[in-house]
Amino acid sequence: MVARAQHMSALPYIYKQPNDWTCGPAVARIILHFFGQKKDLWEITRELGTTRSGTSNSDLKRLLARYDISFKEKKGARISDIRRLAKNNWLVTAYWIPKHKEYHYSIIKKINSKRIFFHDTWYGLNHSYTIKHFINNWWDDEAKSPWLLAIRK
C-alpha cells in the first residue's frame, strides 16, 4: 500500500534563521515573500517585536493583518485539521517542540499516513518526523493547546 501524501504547494525559497529565537521572523519572512513583500529578516524581527525569548502568536497575527494577509487560527488543532487545510491548499504553520526541545514555528510542507514534512527555517526543506512524534510534541503555551495558523494561498 502506498501512503498518499497531502501536499501544500512548494514554496520556492527558504530563509534560514540565524539563531534559535528567530523562527517566527523567518517564517513570517517566507509568508510575506509569498505575498510579494520582500523584507529583511531584522526588519521583520523589529516589526514583530521579537525578543530573545521568541515571537508570540499574537504578534505574528498582528503582522499578517498589517499586510492584509488573510489567515485563520486554530487552537486545539488536530492532525485532521492539517490534512483538511493541506487538501484545500492552505499554507499551514504550527508551533511545536522539535527534538531540540525549543519551541519552534515550522511551515508544514506535506503530510502522509506516517510522516509530517516541514519547510523549516532551522532544519531545512526536507525535515520530517513521524506523525506520532509530532502529535506528542505539538503544544503552544500561549494557546494552551496544539495550535496552527493557516494562510489562504
N, C-alpha and C positions, 0 to 999 in steps of 0.2 A: 504494500500500500504506500503510495506517495503522499507525503504531507503537503497539503495545499497551503501556500503562503498567501496572506493578505498583505498587499504592498501599498505603501504610500508612495507617491511619485518621488523618485530620487531627486535629492537636491544636488545641484551641480557643484557645490562648493562646501568647504569645511573651514571653519575658523577655529584654530586650536586655542584653548585658554592657556595663558602663560603661567598660571599658578592655581592653587587649589580653591580659591574663593571667587573666581570669575566665570564659573559655568553659566550663571544667569545672564551676564552681559554677552557671553559668547553665543548662547542660544538665541538671545534677543537679536544679536547682530545677524545671524543666519536668517531669522524670520524677517527682519527689516529688509535685508538684501533681497529676499524672495519677492518682497513687495516694492522693490525699486529704490529703497533708501540705503545707499551705501555709506555707512558711518564707521568711524574709527572705534575700536573697542573701548578706549579710555573715555571717549565722548559718551558712549552708551553707559559705561560704568558710572559716570557722573550723573547722567540723566536718571538712571535707576536709583541712585543713592546707595549703591552697593558699598559695603564695608568689608573688612577682612573677615567678618562673620558671615558674609554672603549677601544674597538678594532675597527679598521677601516676595511671596506670590502677589501680594497687593501692589508692590512696586512694578512687577512685570506686567500685570494687568493695566496699571495706570499708563505705562509706556506704550503698550499696544493701542490703548484708547486714544492717546495723544496723536498717534499716527493713523487714526481711523481704520485700524485693523480689527475686523470682527473676530470674536472668539467666544467660546463658551468654556466654562469651568465646571468640573465635576468633582465634588467632594464625595467620599465614599464610593469611589470609582471601582469598577471590576474589570477583569480581563475581557468580558463580553462587551464592555463599553469601548475598549481599544479596538476589538475586532470590528464592531459596528462602524466606528469612526474611520477605520482604515478602509473598510469596504466602500464607504461613501467619500473617500478621497480627502479626508481632513488631515492636517498636519498636527500630530499629537506630541506634546511634551509632558513627560512625567517627572515627578520629584520623588527620589527614592534613595536608597543606601546601597551602593555597589560594594564589592568585596573589600575595598579600602576603608570602609566604614565612615566615610564623609558623606553627608547629604549632598545630593547631586541632581541637577536638571539634565535630562537627556531627551533628545528627539528620537522618537520611535520610528525606525525605518521600515520594518515589516514584522509580522508575527505569523508563525505557523502552529501546528498542533503541539510542537515540543519546545520551540525556542522563540525568544523575542530578540530582535536585532536593532541596534542603535546606530544613529548618525550622531556620534558622540564627540564632543569638543575636547575631551581628555583622552579617551581611548582610541578614537579614530572611527573610520567609516564602517568597519565590519565587526564590531564588537557585539557579542551576544551572550545571553545567559539562558538557562532553562527557564521555562515559564514558572515552574515551582520556586526556583531561587528568586526570581523577580517578585512573585507574589509575597514571599516571606520577607522581603526587604522593601516593599513598596509602602512607604509611610511618609506623611508630611506632618511635622509638628504644628505648623500654622493651621492646617485644615483638621488636624486630629484624626486623620483617616488617609487611606490611599487617595491621591489627588492627581488630576490631569488637567491640562489646558489644551483645548483643541482650536485650531485656526482653520477657517474655511479657505481652501486654495482657489 
